[in-house]
Amino acid sequence: MMQRDIYLPYDAKIIERKQELKDVFTLTLEFTDPKVQETYSFQPGQFNMLYLYGVGEVAISIVASQQDINKHLHTIRRVGRVTHGLSELKVGDHIGVRGAYGRGWPLEPAKGKDVLVITGGLGCAPSVSIINYILHNRDEFGKLTILQGVKHSQDFIYREQYKLWAACPNTEVLLAADVSAGNWPWFTGLITELLDHVTLEVNNTICMMCGPEAMLNAAVKKLQTMQFKEDDIYLNLERNMECAVGHCGHCQFGGYFICKDGPVFSYPEVSHLLGRRGF
């Protein structure tokens, strides 16, 4: 594998663009340097820094699986200066990419076990890579249970993807919306309530969660009442990651830097910091 400069973005071309919601879109990228395209790799749960030339960078989770290595998908919510600029780009435009960065999902500890994936809102993006990885390596894992929650049923993205996952063997998909409208066929209520509707072998299940911190805290409390071992609970945390290498300090979380020590943490690592003002 070619050695990379961690500070140097590589040029990438947008080869596909999909508008998921009014303020959410997915970019599919391809590196313009064939050597970079060939040697680039990542672990499920890691992120890239996307650089809009002349504007700035933003940290975005990698959506595609390791097996879709030639397609680099990033789902982005338009919330700030850089993401607003990215939302205006079209197929054929170019951006810079640095990465992959951070610590991803616990692949080895999960092998041979059942996996419970709990996601909230756009937090589903970091979980897509681990779900695809498990389904691509199906014989190495037990039952896969996917719980996805959104505030409003109209906020739900990846609809076709969830249908495909639900059709896979030994895989269960349950969806929830705090508020539903139209012909919403799934559960109306909090995502934590979905845990009352699944059958889990608690002693043989690893849970991977991402989403708003309030949701993570509520889900952890629910799992604890179900006698989940805290060592089997993993969280993908979000903070303002500006350098991706632990130098700028913007993403400091207690004694950790989310960009290089995370974004995935075991619950015991960060239990004393979650929900505390200032952290």
C-alpha positions as CSV (number, residue, x, y, z in Angstrom):
1,M,0.0,0.0,0.0
2,M,1.3,3.4,-0.9
3,Q,2.3,5.6,2.1
4,R,0.0,8.7,2.6
5,D,0.6,12.1,3.9
6,I,-2.1,12.5,6.6
7,Y,-2.4,16.2,6.0
8,L,-2.7,15.9,2.2
9,P,-6.2,15.6,0.6
10,Y,-6.5,13.5,-2.5
11,D,-8.6,14.7,-5.4
12,A,-11.9,12.9,-6.0
13,K,-14.6,13.2,-8.6
14,I,-18.3,13.0,-7.8
15,I,-19.7,10.2,-9.9
16,E,-23.2,10.0,-8.4
17,R,-25.4,12.3,-6.3
18,K,-28.6,11.4,-4.6
19,Q,-31.0,13.8,-2.8
20,E,-32.2,11.7,0.2
21,L,-34.2,14.5,1.9
22,K,-34.6,18.2,1.5
23,D,-31.4,18.8,3.5
24,V,-29.7,15.4,3.2
25,F,-27.8,14.1,0.2
26,T,-25.4,11.3,-0.6
27,L,-22.2,11.8,-2.7
28,T,-20.5,8.9,-4.4
29,L,-16.8,9.6,-5.0
30,E,-14.0,8.2,-7.1
31,F,-10.4,9.1,-6.6
32,T,-8.8,10.6,-9.8
33,D,-5.4,9.0,-9.1
34,P,-5.6,5.3,-10.0
35,K,-3.0,4.4,-7.4
36,V,-5.0,6.1,-4.6
37,Q,-8.2,4.5,-5.9
38,E,-6.6,1.1,-5.8
39,T,-4.9,1.3,-2.4
40,Y,-7.4,3.3,-0.4
41,S,-8.9,1.3,2.5
42,F,-11.0,1.8,5.6
43,Q,-12.6,0.0,8.5
44,P,-16.4,0.2,9.1
45,G,-17.1,3.1,11.4
46,Q,-14.2,5.3,10.2
47,F,-14.6,8.7,8.6
48,N,-13.1,10.9,5.9
49,M,-12.4,14.6,5.8
50,L,-14.1,16.1,2.8
51,Y,-12.5,19.3,1.5
52,L,-14.4,21.8,-0.5
53,Y,-11.7,23.6,-2.4
54,G,-11.4,27.2,-1.2
55,V,-14.0,26.8,1.6
56,G,-12.9,24.2,4.2
57,E,-13.2,20.6,5.5
58,V,-15.8,18.6,7.2
59,A,-15.7,15.1,8.8
60,I,-18.2,12.7,7.2
61,S,-18.7,9.0,8.0
62,I,-18.0,6.5,5.3
63,V,-21.2,4.8,4.3
64,A,-20.0,2.1,1.8
65,S,-18.7,-1.3,2.9
66,Q,-15.1,-2.4,2.6
67,Q,-16.4,-4.7,-0.3
68,D,-17.7,-1.6,-2.2
69,I,-14.2,-0.1,-2.0
70,N,-14.4,1.5,-5.5
71,K,-17.5,3.4,-4.4
72,H,-16.9,5.9,-1.6
73,L,-20.3,7.0,-0.4
74,H,-20.9,9.9,2.1
75,T,-24.3,10.9,3.3
76,I,-24.3,14.6,4.4
77,R,-26.8,16.9,6.1
78,R,-26.7,20.5,5.0
79,V,-26.1,22.4,8.3
80,G,-23.0,24.6,7.9
81,R,-20.9,26.6,5.5
82,V,-18.9,23.6,4.1
83,T,-21.9,21.3,3.8
84,H,-24.0,24.0,2.2
85,G,-21.2,24.3,-0.4
86,L,-21.0,20.5,-0.9
87,S,-24.8,20.4,-1.4
88,E,-24.4,22.6,-4.5
89,L,-22.0,20.3,-6.2
90,K,-23.0,18.1,-9.2
91,V,-21.8,14.9,-10.8
92,G,-18.4,15.6,-12.4
93,D,-17.3,18.2,-9.8
94,H,-14.2,17.6,-7.7
95,I,-13.4,17.7,-4.0
96,G,-10.5,16.7,-1.8
97,V,-10.6,13.7,0.5
98,R,-8.4,12.9,3.6
99,G,-8.7,9.6,5.4
100,A,-9.7,7.2,6.5
101,Y,-9.5,8.2,10.2
102,G,-10.4,7.0,13.6
103,R,-11.2,3.8,15.3
104,G,-14.1,1.8,13.8
105,W,-16.6,-0.8,15.0
106,P,-15.3,-3.8,16.9
107,L,-15.1,-6.4,14.1
108,E,-13.1,-9.1,15.8
109,P,-15.0,-9.1,19.2
110,A,-18.3,-9.3,17.2
111,K,-17.4,-12.4,15.2
112,G,-19.3,-15.5,16.2
113,K,-21.9,-13.3,18.1
114,D,-25.2,-11.8,17.4
115,V,-25.1,-8.1,16.6
116,L,-27.7,-5.5,17.6
117,V,-27.4,-2.2,15.7
118,I,-29.3,0.8,17.1
119,T,-29.3,4.1,15.2
120,G,-31.2,7.4,15.4
121,G,-31.7,10.1,12.8
122,L,-28.9,10.5,10.4
123,G,-26.9,8.4,12.9
124,C,-27.8,5.6,10.6
125,A,-24.9,6.6,8.2
126,P,-22.0,5.3,10.4
127,S,-23.9,2.0,10.9
128,V,-24.4,1.2,7.2
129,S,-20.8,0.1,6.7
130,I,-20.9,-2.4,9.6
131,I,-24.3,-3.7,8.5
132,N,-23.0,-4.3,5.0
133,Y,-19.8,-5.8,6.3
134,I,-21.7,-8.4,8.4
135,L,-24.0,-9.2,5.5
136,H,-21.1,-9.7,3.2
137,N,-19.4,-12.0,5.7
138,R,-22.6,-13.6,6.9
139,D,-21.1,-16.9,8.1
140,E,-18.8,-15.1,10.6
141,F,-21.7,-13.6,12.6
142,G,-24.9,-14.7,14.3
143,K,-28.3,-12.9,14.1
144,L,-28.3,-9.3,13.0
145,T,-31.0,-7.1,14.5
146,I,-31.3,-3.5,13.1
147,L,-33.3,-0.8,15.0
148,Q,-33.6,2.5,13.3
149,G,-35.4,5.5,14.8
150,V,-36.3,9.0,13.4
151,K,-38.2,12.0,14.8
152,H,-40.7,12.0,11.9
153,S,-41.5,9.2,9.5
154,Q,-40.8,11.6,6.6
155,D,-37.1,11.8,7.9
156,F,-36.5,8.2,7.1
157,I,-33.7,7.6,4.5
158,Y,-32.2,4.4,2.9
159,R,-35.7,3.0,2.5
160,E,-34.8,0.6,-0.3
161,Q,-31.6,-0.4,1.6
162,Y,-33.6,-1.5,4.7
163,K,-36.0,-3.6,2.5
164,L,-33.0,-5.4,1.1
165,W,-31.5,-6.0,4.6
166,A,-34.8,-7.3,5.9
167,A,-34.9,-9.9,3.2
168,C,-31.4,-11.3,4.2
169,P,-31.2,-14.5,6.2
170,N,-31.1,-14.3,10.0
171,T,-31.7,-10.6,9.9
172,E,-34.4,-8.5,11.6
173,V,-35.2,-4.9,10.8
174,L,-37.5,-2.7,13.0
175,L,-38.1,0.9,12.3
176,A,-39.6,3.6,14.6
177,A,-40.8,7.2,14.2
178,D,-41.6,9.5,17.2
179,V,-44.3,11.0,14.9
180,S,-45.8,9.2,12.0
181,A,-47.8,10.3,9.0
182,G,-49.5,8.8,6.0
183,N,-49.3,5.1,5.6
184,W,-46.3,4.5,7.9
185,P,-46.2,0.7,8.4
186,W,-43.8,0.6,11.2
187,F,-43.7,1.5,14.9
188,T,-44.7,4.9,16.2
189,G,-42.8,5.8,19.4
190,L,-39.3,6.0,20.8
191,I,-36.6,3.7,19.4
192,T,-35.9,2.4,22.9
193,E,-39.4,1.0,22.9
194,L,-38.5,-1.2,20.0
195,L,-36.2,-3.2,22.3
196,D,-39.4,-4.6,23.9
197,H,-40.3,-6.1,20.5
198,V,-37.1,-8.1,19.7
199,T,-35.8,-11.4,21.0
200,L,-32.1,-11.2,22.0
201,E,-29.6,-13.6,23.5
202,V,-28.2,-11.0,25.8
203,N,-25.1,-13.0,26.8
204,N,-24.2,-13.5,23.1
205,T,-24.9,-10.1,21.6
206,I,-22.8,-7.1,20.9
207,C,-24.6,-3.8,20.5
208,M,-23.4,-1.0,18.2
209,M,-25.1,2.4,18.5
210,C,-24.9,5.8,16.9
211,G,-27.1,8.8,17.0
212,P,-27.9,11.8,19.2
213,E,-26.3,11.5,22.7
214,A,-29.7,11.7,24.5
215,M,-30.8,8.7,22.5
216,L,-27.6,6.8,23.3
217,N,-28.0,7.4,27.0
218,A,-31.6,6.3,27.0
219,A,-30.8,3.2,24.9
220,V,-27.9,2.3,27.3
221,K,-30.2,2.5,30.3
222,K,-32.7,0.2,28.6
223,L,-30.0,-2.3,27.7
224,Q,-28.8,-2.3,31.3
225,T,-32.3,-3.2,32.5
226,M,-32.1,-6.1,30.0
227,Q,-28.9,-7.3,31.7
228,F,-26.6,-6.4,28.8
229,K,-22.9,-6.5,29.7
230,E,-21.5,-3.0,29.5
231,D,-18.4,-4.3,27.7
232,D,-20.6,-5.4,24.9
233,I,-22.0,-2.0,24.2
234,Y,-20.3,0.3,21.7
235,L,-21.1,3.9,20.8
236,N,-20.2,6.0,17.8
237,L,-19.9,9.6,19.1
238,E,-20.1,12.9,17.3
239,R,-18.1,16.0,18.0
240,N,-16.6,18.9,15.9
241,M,-13.7,17.1,14.3
242,E,-11.6,19.7,12.3
243,C,-8.1,18.1,11.9
244,A,-8.8,14.4,12.3
245,V,-5.4,13.7,13.9
246,G,-5.8,15.0,17.4
247,H,-3.9,18.2,17.0
248,C,-6.5,21.0,17.0
249,G,-8.4,19.9,20.2
250,H,-11.9,20.8,18.9
251,C,-13.2,17.2,19.5
252,Q,-11.7,16.7,22.9
253,F,-14.0,14.6,25.1
254,G,-12.5,14.3,28.6
255,G,-9.1,12.8,28.1
256,Y,-10.0,11.5,24.6
257,F,-10.0,13.0,21.1
258,I,-13.0,11.7,19.2
259,C,-11.1,11.9,15.9
260,K,-8.3,9.5,16.8
261,D,-9.4,7.7,19.9
262,G,-12.9,7.2,18.5
263,P,-15.4,7.8,17.0
264,V,-16.3,4.4,18.3
265,F,-15.9,3.7,22.0
266,S,-16.9,0.9,24.3
267,Y,-19.4,2.2,26.8
268,P,-17.1,1.7,29.9
269,E,-14.5,4.0,28.3
270,V,-16.9,7.0,28.2
271,S,-19.7,6.2,30.7
272,H,-18.4,8.8,33.1
273,L,-18.4,11.5,30.4
274,L,-21.8,11.0,28.7
275,G,-24.4,13.5,29.5
276,R,-22.1,15.7,31.5
277,R,-22.3,19.4,30.7
278,G,-19.1,20.7,29.1
279,F,-18.1,17.3,27.7
